[in-house]
Amino acid sequence: MDERLRAAAQEGNIQLLYTLIQEDPNILERNMDENLLADTPLHVAASTGNLQFAAEVMKLKPSYARKLNPRGLSPIHVALRSSGDDRVVEWFVSVDSNLVRDKGGDEGMTSLHYVIAQGNVNLLRSFLLSCPDSIEDLTTKRETALHIALKYYVPRIFEALVGWLKKVDKEDILNCPDDDGNTILHMAISKNQTQARAVRLLLGREMIRKIKVNAKNDMGLTALDIFQLPMELDINTEIGDMLCRAKALRGIFIKHDDSLEELDKLDKYCSGLGANKDMSQAVLTVAVLIAQPHSKLRSAHLVESGKMTEDHIL
């Protein structure tokens, strides 16, 4: 880029921009159109928050909005990372809402993914309203917006996304696996103590029918398998209880991810026990324990919490 043009973009000097164009009518095309990756005046203006200058450049060269710089970033990505000014980002989206879906930089993250990682609730709302389909976009690791939300966990962001999926009837995204076959339930369970709130939302009464509790990842592990991996004394017993109530099973006992025939039969049997709800719960709990490797620690917890007696375990 011509250094005078770069300086004009950094200063937001529109008068200098047109002076340079008068001197060289091709100054905006020179080199930048020829190179696949190149910094443009729009990248510079976006990084410094010079909104009026950015608008002027976009009017002259609309194609710059999708031009990637040598770091693989488009101007809207640069604005999100650099200027700290939401106005510039919102202006980009007002000009072309599909800019929200453009991938760039780190592992093919879209602008929506960046906003989620930053925990910016206001921009998240703006992006989803302007471009609802952006919720479907994946990174190069096949991570959904929900995977990103759990990776950079901000409860309000995650809860807003789950609510949005319900509103637009796209709850199937909740069960999308990443490159390793992990759904967001696998991911939330793996965080154990820190994300019990997320697990509570996913396995709550409103969402449980939408979640494939016994989906397996590429290693054949279910959410229950992952919960059992860290055999530590500070295990989150609340998560264990939620998995029990959700009829979670070990992967080795499931022929197909959606197959819950045995538990359905058990449910009917328990229903036949009539008013004896305690016995019904005990039978279900034993069924889950049978599907787990022998663990004195977990058995001890169930006895201690009053969910089972030693006779039930025996």
Contacts in CASP RR format, 6 or more apart in sequence:
PFRMAT RR
TARGET T0000
AUTHOR 0000-0000-0000
METHOD contacts of the structure
MODEL  1
MDERLRAAAQEGNIQLLYTLIQEDPNILERNMDENLLADTPLHVAASTGN
LQFAAEVMKLKPSYARKLNPRGLSPIHVALRSSGDDRVVEWFVSVDSNLV
RDKGGDEGMTSLHYVIAQGNVNLLRSFLLSCPDSIEDLTTKRETALHIAL
KYYVPRIFEALVGWLKKVDKEDILNCPDDDGNTILHMAISKNQTQARAVR
LLLGREMIRKIKVNAKNDMGLTALDIFQLPMELDINTEIGDMLCRAKALR
GIFIKHDDSLEELDKLDKYCSGLGANKDMSQAVLTVAVLIAQPHSKLRSA
HLVESGKMTEDHIL
1 31 0 8 1.000
1 32 0 8 1.000
1 38 0 8 1.000
1 39 0 8 1.000
1 40 0 8 1.000
1 41 0 8 1.000
1 44 0 8 1.000
2 20 0 8 1.000
2 24 0 8 1.000
2 27 0 8 1.000
2 30 0 8 1.000
4 16 0 8 1.000
4 20 0 8 1.000
5 17 0 8 1.000
5 20 0 8 1.000
5 27 0 8 1.000
5 28 0 8 1.000
5 41 0 8 1.000
6 41 0 8 1.000
6 44 0 8 1.000
7 13 0 8 1.000
7 16 0 8 1.000
8 14 0 8 1.000
8 16 0 8 1.000
8 17 0 8 1.000
8 20 0 8 1.000
8 41 0 8 1.000
8 53 0 8 1.000
9 17 0 8 1.000
9 41 0 8 1.000
9 42 0 8 1.000
9 44 0 8 1.000
9 45 0 8 1.000
9 48 0 8 1.000
9 50 0 8 1.000
9 53 0 8 1.000
9 57 0 8 1.000
10 44 0 8 1.000
10 48 0 8 1.000
10 50 0 8 1.000
11 50 0 8 1.000
12 45 0 8 1.000
12 48 0 8 1.000
12 50 0 8 1.000
12 52 0 8 1.000
12 53 0 8 1.000
13 53 0 8 1.000
14 52 0 8 1.000
14 53 0 8 1.000
14 56 0 8 1.000
17 41 0 8 1.000
17 53 0 8 1.000
17 56 0 8 1.000
17 57 0 8 1.000
20 27 0 8 1.000
21 27 0 8 1.000
21 28 0 8 1.000
21 60 0 8 1.000
24 30 0 8 1.000
28 41 0 8 1.000
28 57 0 8 1.000
28 60 0 8 1.000
28 61 0 8 1.000
29 61 0 8 1.000
31 38 0 8 1.000
32 38 0 8 1.000
32 39 0 8 1.000
32 40 0 8 1.000
32 64 0 8 1.000
32 67 0 8 1.000
36 68 0 8 1.000
37 68 0 8 1.000
37 69 0 8 1.000
37 70 0 8 1.000
37 72 0 8 1.000
38 67 0 8 1.000
38 69 0 8 1.000
38 70 0 8 1.000
39 69 0 8 1.000
39 70 0 8 1.000
40 57 0 8 1.000
40 61 0 8 1.000
40 64 0 8 1.000
40 67 0 8 1.000
40 69 0 8 1.000
40 75 0 8 1.000
41 53 0 8 1.000
41 57 0 8 1.000
41 64 0 8 1.000
42 54 0 8 1.000
42 57 0 8 1.000
42 58 0 8 1.000
42 61 0 8 1.000
42 64 0 8 1.000
42 65 0 8 1.000
42 67 0 8 1.000
42 75 0 8 1.000
43 64 0 8 1.000
43 67 0 8 1.000
43 69 0 8 1.000
43 73 0 8 1.000
43 75 0 8 1.000
43 78 0 8 1.000
45 51 0 8 1.000
45 53 0 8 1.000
45 54 0 8 1.000
45 57 0 8 1.000
45 75 0 8 1.000
46 54 0 8 1.000
46 75 0 8 1.000
46 76 0 8 1.000
46 78 0 8 1.000
46 79 0 8 1.000
46 82 0 8 1.000
46 83 0 8 1.000
46 88 0 8 1.000
46 92 0 8 1.000
47 78 0 8 1.000
47 79 0 8 1.000
47 82 0 8 1.000
47 83 0 8 1.000
48 82 0 8 1.000
48 83 0 8 1.000
49 79 0 8 1.000
49 83 0 8 1.000
49 84 0 8 1.000
49 85 0 8 1.000
49 88 0 8 1.000
51 85 0 8 1.000
51 87 0 8 1.000
51 88 0 8 1.000
51 91 0 8 1.000
54 75 0 8 1.000
54 88 0 8 1.000
54 91 0 8 1.000
55 91 0 8 1.000
57 64 0 8 1.000
58 64 0 8 1.000
58 65 0 8 1.000
58 95 0 8 1.000
64 75 0 8 1.000
65 74 0 8 1.000
65 75 0 8 1.000
65 76 0 8 1.000
65 92 0 8 1.000
65 95 0 8 1.000
65 96 0 8 1.000
65 99 0 8 1.000
66 74 0 8 1.000
66 99 0 8 1.000
66 102 0 8 1.000
67 74 0 8 1.000
67 75 0 8 1.000
68 74 0 8 1.000
68 104 0 8 1.000
68 105 0 8 1.000
69 78 0 8 1.000
71 105 0 8 1.000
72 104 0 8 1.000
72 105 0 8 1.000
73 81 0 8 1.000
73 104 0 8 1.000
73 105 0 8 1.000
74 99 0 8 1.000
74 102 0 8 1.000
74 104 0 8 1.000
75 92 0 8 1.000
76 89 0 8 1.000
76 92 0 8 1.000
76 93 0 8 1.000
76 99 0 8 1.000
76 100 0 8 1.000
76 102 0 8 1.000
76 111 0 8 1.000
77 102 0 8 1.000
77 104 0 8 1.000
77 105 0 8 1.000
77 111 0 8 1.000
77 114 0 8 1.000
79 85 0 8 1.000
79 88 0 8 1.000
79 89 0 8 1.000
79 92 0 8 1.000
80 89 0 8 1.000
80 111 0 8 1.000
80 114 0 8 1.000
80 115 0 8 1.000
80 118 0 8 1.000
81 114 0 8 1.000
86 120 0 8 1.000
86 122 0 8 1.000
86 123 0 8 1.000
89 111 0 8 1.000
89 123 0 8 1.000
90 123 0 8 1.000
90 126 0 8 1.000
92 99 0 8 1.000
93 99 0 8 1.000
93 100 0 8 1.000
93 126 0 8 1.000
93 127 0 8 1.000
93 130 0 8 1.000
93 131 0 8 1.000
94 130 0 8 1.000
97 130 0 8 1.000
97 131 0 8 1.000
98 131 0 8 1.000
99 111 0 8 1.000
100 110 0 8 1.000
100 111 0 8 1.000
100 112 0 8 1.000
100 127 0 8 1.000
100 130 0 8 1.000
100 131 0 8 1.000
100 134 0 8 1.000
101 110 0 8 1.000
101 111 0 8 1.000
101 112 0 8 1.000
101 131 0 8 1.000
101 133 0 8 1.000
101 134 0 8 1.000
101 137 0 8 1.000
102 110 0 8 1.000
102 111 0 8 1.000
103 109 0 8 1.000
103 110 0 8 1.000
103 137 0 8 1.000
103 139 0 8 1.000
103 140 0 8 1.000
104 110 0 8 1.000
107 139 0 8 1.000
107 140 0 8 1.000
107 141 0 8 1.000
107 143 0 8 1.000
108 139 0 8 1.000
108 140 0 8 1.000
109 117 0 8 1.000
109 139 0 8 1.000
109 148 0 8 1.000
110 134 0 8 1.000
110 137 0 8 1.000
110 139 0 8 1.000
111 127 0 8 1.000
112 124 0 8 1.000
112 127 0 8 1.000
112 128 0 8 1.000
112 131 0 8 1.000
112 134 0 8 1.000
112 135 0 8 1.000
112 137 0 8 1.000
112 145 0 8 1.000
113 137 0 8 1.000
113 139 0 8 1.000
113 143 0 8 1.000
113 145 0 8 1.000
113 148 0 8 1.000
115 123 0 8 1.000
115 124 0 8 1.000
115 127 0 8 1.000
116 124 0 8 1.000
116 145 0 8 1.000
116 148 0 8 1.000
116 149 0 8 1.000
116 152 0 8 1.000
116 157 0 8 1.000
116 161 0 8 1.000
117 148 0 8 1.000
117 151 0 8 1.000
117 152 0 8 1.000
118 152 0 8 1.000
119 152 0 8 1.000
119 154 0 8 1.000
119 156 0 8 1.000
119 157 0 8 1.000
121 156 0 8 1.000
121 157 0 8 1.000
121 160 0 8 1.000
124 157 0 8 1.000
124 160 0 8 1.000
124 161 0 8 1.000
125 160 0 8 1.000
127 134 0 8 1.000
128 134 0 8 1.000
128 135 0 8 1.000
128 164 0 8 1.000
132 168 0 8 1.000
134 145 0 8 1.000
135 145 0 8 1.000
135 161 0 8 1.000
135 164 0 8 1.000
135 165 0 8 1.000
135 168 0 8 1.000
135 170 0 8 1.000
135 173 0 8 1.000
136 170 0 8 1.000
136 173 0 8 1.000
137 145 0 8 1.000
138 144 0 8 1.000
138 176 0 8 1.000
139 147 0 8 1.000
139 148 0 8 1.000
141 178 0 8 1.000
141 179 0 8 1.000
142 176 0 8 1.000
142 177 0 8 1.000
142 178 0 8 1.000
142 179 0 8 1.000
143 151 0 8 1.000
143 178 0 8 1.000
143 179 0 8 1.000
144 173 0 8 1.000
144 176 0 8 1.000
144 178 0 8 1.000
144 184 0 8 1.000
145 161 0 8 1.000
145 173 0 8 1.000
146 158 0 8 1.000
146 161 0 8 1.000
146 162 0 8 1.000
146 165 0 8 1.000
146 173 0 8 1.000
146 174 0 8 1.000
146 176 0 8 1.000
146 184 0 8 1.000
147 178 0 8 1.000
147 182 0 8 1.000
147 184 0 8 1.000
147 187 0 8 1.000
149 157 0 8 1.000
149 158 0 8 1.000
149 161 0 8 1.000
150 158 0 8 1.000
150 184 0 8 1.000
150 187 0 8 1.000
150 188 0 8 1.000
150 191 0 8 1.000
150 195 0 8 1.000
150 198 0 8 1.000
151 187 0 8 1.000
153 191 0 8 1.000
153 194 0 8 1.000
153 195 0 8 1.000
153 198 0 8 1.000
155 197 0 8 1.000
155 198 0 8 1.000
158 198 0 8 1.000
158 201 0 8 1.000
159 201 0 8 1.000
162 174 0 8 1.000
162 201 0 8 1.000
162 202 0 8 1.000
162 207 0 8 1.000
165 171 0 8 1.000
165 173 0 8 1.000
165 174 0 8 1.000
166 206 0 8 1.000
166 207 0 8 1.000
171 207 0 8 1.000
171 210 0 8 1.000
174 183 0 8 1.000
174 184 0 8 1.000
174 185 0 8 1.000
174 202 0 8 1.000
174 207 0 8 1.000
174 210 0 8 1.000
174 211 0 8 1.000
175 183 0 8 1.000
175 210 0 8 1.000
175 211 0 8 1.000
175 212 0 8 1.000
175 215 0 8 1.000
176 183 0 8 1.000
177 183 0 8 1.000
177 215 0 8 1.000
177 217 0 8 1.000
177 218 0 8 1.000
180 217 0 8 1.000
180 218 0 8 1.000
180 219 0 8 1.000
181 217 0 8 1.000
181 218 0 8 1.000
182 190 0 8 1.000
182 217 0 8 1.000
183 212 0 8 1.000
183 215 0 8 1.000
183 217 0 8 1.000
184 198 0 8 1.000
184 202 0 8 1.000
185 199 0 8 1.000
185 202 0 8 1.000
185 203 0 8 1.000
185 211 0 8 1.000
185 212 0 8 1.000
185 213 0 8 1.000
185 215 0 8 1.000
185 223 0 8 1.000
186 215 0 8 1.000
186 217 0 8 1.000
186 221 0 8 1.000
186 222 0 8 1.000
186 223 0 8 1.000
186 226 0 8 1.000
188 195 0 8 1.000
188 198 0 8 1.000
188 199 0 8 1.000
188 202 0 8 1.000
189 199 0 8 1.000
189 223 0 8 1.000
189 226 0 8 1.000
189 227 0 8 1.000
189 239 0 8 1.000
189 243 0 8 1.000
190 226 0 8 1.000
190 229 0 8 1.000
191 198 0 8 1.000
192 227 0 8 1.000
192 230 0 8 1.000
192 235 0 8 1.000
192 236 0 8 1.000
192 239 0 8 1.000
193 234 0 8 1.000
193 236 0 8 1.000
196 236 0 8 1.000
196 238 0 8 1.000
196 239 0 8 1.000
199 239 0 8 1.000
199 242 0 8 1.000
200 238 0 8 1.000
200 242 0 8 1.000
201 207 0 8 1.000
202 208 0 8 1.000
202 211 0 8 1.000
203 211 0 8 1.000
203 213 0 8 1.000
203 242 0 8 1.000
203 243 0 8 1.000
203 245 0 8 1.000
203 246 0 8 1.000
204 242 0 8 1.000
208 246 0 8 1.000
211 246 0 8 1.000
212 257 0 8 1.000
212 258 0 8 1.000
213 222 0 8 1.000
213 223 0 8 1.000
213 243 0 8 1.000
213 246 0 8 1.000
213 247 0 8 1.000
213 248 0 8 1.000
214 222 0 8 1.000
214 223 0 8 1.000
214 224 0 8 1.000
214 247 0 8 1.000
214 248 0 8 1.000
214 249 0 8 1.000
214 251 0 8 1.000
214 254 0 8 1.000
214 257 0 8 1.000
214 258 0 8 1.000
214 259 0 8 1.000
214 260 0 8 1.000
215 222 0 8 1.000
215 223 0 8 1.000
215 257 0 8 1.000
216 222 0 8 1.000
216 251 0 8 1.000
216 254 0 8 1.000
216 257 0 8 1.000
220 251 0 8 1.000
221 251 0 8 1.000
222 248 0 8 1.000
222 249 0 8 1.000
222 250 0 8 1.000
222 251 0 8 1.000
222 254 0 8 1.000
223 243 0 8 1.000
223 248 0 8 1.000
224 243 0 8 1.000
224 248 0 8 1.000
224 249 0 8 1.000
224 250 0 8 1.000
224 251 0 8 1.000
224 288 0 8 1.000
224 291 0 8 1.000
224 292 0 8 1.000
225 250 0 8 1.000
225 251 0 8 1.000
227 235 0 8 1.000
227 239 0 8 1.000
227 240 0 8 1.000
227 243 0 8 1.000
227 248 0 8 1.000
228 292 0 8 1.000
228 293 0 8 1.000
228 295 0 8 1.000
228 298 0 8 1.000
231 295 0 8 1.000
231 297 0 8 1.000
233 297 0 8 1.000
235 297 0 8 1.000
235 301 0 8 1.000
237 301 0 8 1.000
237 305 0 8 1.000
241 305 0 8 1.000
241 307 0 8 1.000
243 288 0 8 1.000
244 284 0 8 1.000
244 285 0 8 1.000
244 288 0 8 1.000
247 260 0 8 1.000
247 263 0 8 1.000
247 284 0 8 1.000
247 288 0 8 1.000
248 288 0 8 1.000
249 260 0 8 1.000
249 263 0 8 1.000
249 288 0 8 1.000
249 291 0 8 1.000
250 291 0 8 1.000
250 292 0 8 1.000
250 293 0 8 1.000
253 262 0 8 1.000
253 291 0 8 1.000
263 287 0 8 1.000
266 283 0 8 1.000
266 284 0 8 1.000
266 287 0 8 1.000
267 284 0 8 1.000
269 283 0 8 1.000
270 280 0 8 1.000
270 283 0 8 1.000
270 284 0 8 1.000
271 280 0 8 1.000
273 279 0 8 1.000
273 280 0 8 1.000
273 283 0 8 1.000
274 280 0 8 1.000
281 307 0 8 1.000
282 307 0 8 1.000
282 308 0 8 1.000
282 312 0 8 1.000
285 302 0 8 1.000
285 307 0 8 1.000
285 308 0 8 1.000
285 312 0 8 1.000
286 308 0 8 1.000
286 312 0 8 1.000
286 313 0 8 1.000
289 298 0 8 1.000
289 299 0 8 1.000
289 302 0 8 1.000
289 313 0 8 1.000
292 298 0 8 1.000
299 308 0 8 1.000
299 313 0 8 1.000
302 308 0 8 1.000
302 313 0 8 1.000
303 309 0 8 1.000
303 310 0 8 1.000
303 313 0 8 1.000
END
